[in-house]
């Protein structure tokens, strides 16, 4: 499966995965605690600066960033149309802050590091008879498949655009579904062989 992880070294690669996840969780909760535009604007500016500081590592996520900017513009226009420009501005600032940091985390953190953090966070569940390693694997697979979905979607859309000169839209839905089912089957077979032993 494809990955957005960038091998281009940045300062954020050296920050432990646990710290990055904690900052993302605090930021995600923090931007919804307040509706003060000054605080949200400061948060968004900090997130943009952090994202920009990653340099060449961000090239892999260029299409994701374009999608976020388009979504932000649509949200803002919708709220302006509804005569709620402040709500639109607040929503866009929240979206930009959390999405940019989420993309930065994905670009600079290996899945194995995230898996180790999740196992550590879920380790108290052993007392209840649950297997934290399997739970963390399920969460990691969900994250990986979400990332893989967007990579396959982009690849199919680019191929369709090269052939026809137009975006794929709903026309790539069937091949996208087939590709995702094939990837899921491969992963399921691999996990079956691994856990059968």
C-alpha positions in Angstrom: 0.0 0.0 0.0 1.1 3.5 -0.7 2.2 5.8 2.1 2.4 9.6 2.5 5.4 9.2 4.9 8.3 11.3 3.6 11.8 10.0 3.8 13.1 13.6 3.4 14.4 14.4 6.9 13.0 17.3 8.7 13.1 18.6 12.3 9.7 17.1 13.0 10.9 13.6 12.1 13.1 13.7 15.2 10.2 14.5 17.5 8.9 11.3 19.2 5.5 10.1 17.9 3.9 10.3 21.3 4.6 14.0 21.6 3.3 14.6 18.1 0.1 12.7 18.9 -0.4 14.5 22.2 0.0 17.9 20.5 -2.4 17.0 17.8 -4.9 15.7 20.3 -4.6 18.9 22.4 -4.8 21.1 19.3 -7.9 19.2 18.0 -9.7 19.6 21.4 -8.4 23.2 21.9 -9.7 24.7 18.7 -13.2 23.5 19.5 -13.1 24.8 23.1 -12.9 28.4 21.9 -14.6 30.5 19.2 -12.4 33.5 19.7 -11.1 34.4 16.2 -7.8 35.9 17.5 -6.9 32.6 19.2 -8.0 30.5 16.3 -6.1 32.7 13.8 -2.9 32.5 16.0 -3.3 28.7 16.0 -3.8 28.5 12.2 -0.8 30.8 11.6 1.4 28.6 13.8 0.1 25.5 12.0 0.8 27.0 8.6 4.4 28.0 9.7 5.1 24.5 11.1 3.8 22.9 7.9 5.8 25.3 5.7 8.9 24.5 7.8 8.8 20.9 6.6 9.9 22.1 3.1 10.3 19.3 0.5 8.6 16.7 2.7 5.3 18.4 2.0 5.4 17.7 -1.8 3.9 14.3 -1.3 0.7 15.9 0.2 0.3 18.7 -2.3 -3.0 17.2 -3.6 -4.3 16.8 0.0 -3.5 20.4 0.7 -5.3 21.6 -2.4 -8.3 19.6 -1.3 -8.3 21.2 2.1 -8.0 24.7 0.5 -11.0 23.9 -1.8 -13.0 22.6 1.1 -12.2 25.6 3.2 -13.2 28.0 0.4 -16.5 26.1 -0.1 -17.3 26.2 3.7 -16.5 29.9 3.9 -18.7 30.7 0.8 -21.5 28.6 2.2 -21.5 30.5 5.5 -21.2 33.8 3.7 -24.3 32.9 1.6 -26.1 32.0 4.9 -25.1 35.4 6.3 -22.9 33.8 8.9 -19.4 34.9 7.8 -18.0 34.6 11.4 -19.1 31.0 11.7 -17.5 30.3 8.3 -14.2 32.0 9.3 -14.1 30.0 12.6 -14.8 26.8 10.8 -12.1 27.3 8.2 -9.5 28.2 10.9 -10.4 25.1 12.8 -10.2 22.9 9.7 -6.9 24.4 8.6 -5.3 24.0 12.0 -6.3 20.4 12.6 -5.8 19.2 9.0 -2.4 20.8 8.5 -1.1 19.2 11.8 -2.7 15.8 10.8 -0.9 15.9 7.5 2.4 16.9 9.1 2.0 14.0 11.5 1.4 11.6 8.6 4.3 12.9 6.6 6.8 12.7 9.5 5.8 9.6 11.5 6.2 6.0 10.6 3.2 3.7 11.1 5.3 1.5 13.4 6.0 4.4 15.7 2.3 5.2 15.8 1.5 1.6 16.5 3.9 1.5 19.5 2.3 4.6 21.0 -1.2 3.1 20.6 -0.1 -0.1 22.2 1.3 1.8 25.1 -1.9 3.9 25.5 -4.1 0.8 25.3 -1.9 -1.3 27.7 -4.2 -0.8 30.7 -6.9 -2.7 28.8 -4.8 -5.9 29.5 -6.3 -5.8 33.0 -9.8 -6.3 31.4 -8.5 -9.3 29.3 -8.3 -7.4 26.1 -5.3 -7.5 23.7 -3.9 -4.0 23.2 -1.6 -5.1 20.4 -4.6 -6.3 18.3 -6.6 -3.1 19.1 -3.7 -0.9 18.1 -3.2 -2.9 14.9 -6.9 -2.3 14.1 -6.6 1.4 14.6 -3.3 1.5 12.5 -5.0 -0.5 9.7 -7.9 2.0 9.7 -5.5 4.9 9.4 -3.4 3.1 6.8 -6.4 2.2 4.6 -7.7 5.8 4.8 -4.4 7.0 3.6 -4.2 4.3 0.9 -7.7 5.2 -0.3 -6.7 8.8 -1.0 -3.5 7.7 -2.7 -5.3 5.2 -5.0 -8.0 7.8 -5.7 -5.4 10.4 -6.7 -3.6 7.9 -8.9 -6.8 6.8 -10.7 -7.9 10.4 -11.1 -4.5 11.4 -12.6 -4.7 8.5 -15.0 -8.2 9.4 -16.1 -7.2 13.1 -16.5 -4.3 12.1 -18.7 -6.5 10.0 -20.9 -9.5 12.3 -21.2 -8.4 15.7 -20.0 -11.1 15.8 -17.4 -11.4 14.8 -13.7 -12.5 11.3 -13.0 -15.4 12.0 -10.6 -17.9 9.1 -10.3 -16.3 7.3 -13.3 -13.4 6.1 -11.1 -15.6 4.9 -8.3 -15.8 1.3 -9.7 -12.0 0.9 -10.2 -11.4 2.6 -6.9 -13.7 0.1 -5.1 -12.0 -2.9 -6.9 -8.5 -1.7 -6.0 -9.5 -1.1 -2.3 -11.1 -4.6 -2.1 -8.0 -6.2 -3.6 -5.8 -4.3 -1.1 -8.1 -5.4 1.8 -8.0 -9.0 0.6 -4.1 -9.0 0.5 -3.9 -7.5 4.0 -6.5 -10.0 5.3 -4.6 -13.0 3.9 -1.4 -11.7 5.4 -2.9 -11.2 8.8 -4.6 -14.6 8.6 -1.2 -16.2 8.0 0.5 -14.2 10.7 -2.1 -14.9 13.5 -2.7 -18.5 12.5 0.7 -19.5 13.8 
